[in-house]
């Protein structure tokens, strides 16, 4: 059974930095696109950034130039480097994988989510 497990959340000061990690565990042959979403209290879950298996990235306008997404395909891990965070970045951050194949000949399985990690930006 494939699971996504986030780590690295916590309290960070505005203008500081924080790095989130998400490791996919279980029997995995390949993962297509991975990414990060976030949900602030009283708001809908929103896209933060995504990265394809080939390294193509996409960012929400609100984090462009401040956050960087990267991945290590050999470790089935995706990262989110958060630089110069703002109080409005406070949210629960969720790791996401759109489709995973567990063996070379198997079908894709869709929509995997982590349990979420809290990020609070405050002085």
Secondary structure, 3 states (H helix, E strand, C coil): CCEEEEECCEEECCCCEEEEEEEEECCCCEECCEEEEEECCCCCCEEEEEECCCCCEEECCCCCCCEEEEEEHHHCEEEEEEECCCHHHCEEEEEEEEEEECCCCCCCEEEEECCCEEEEECC
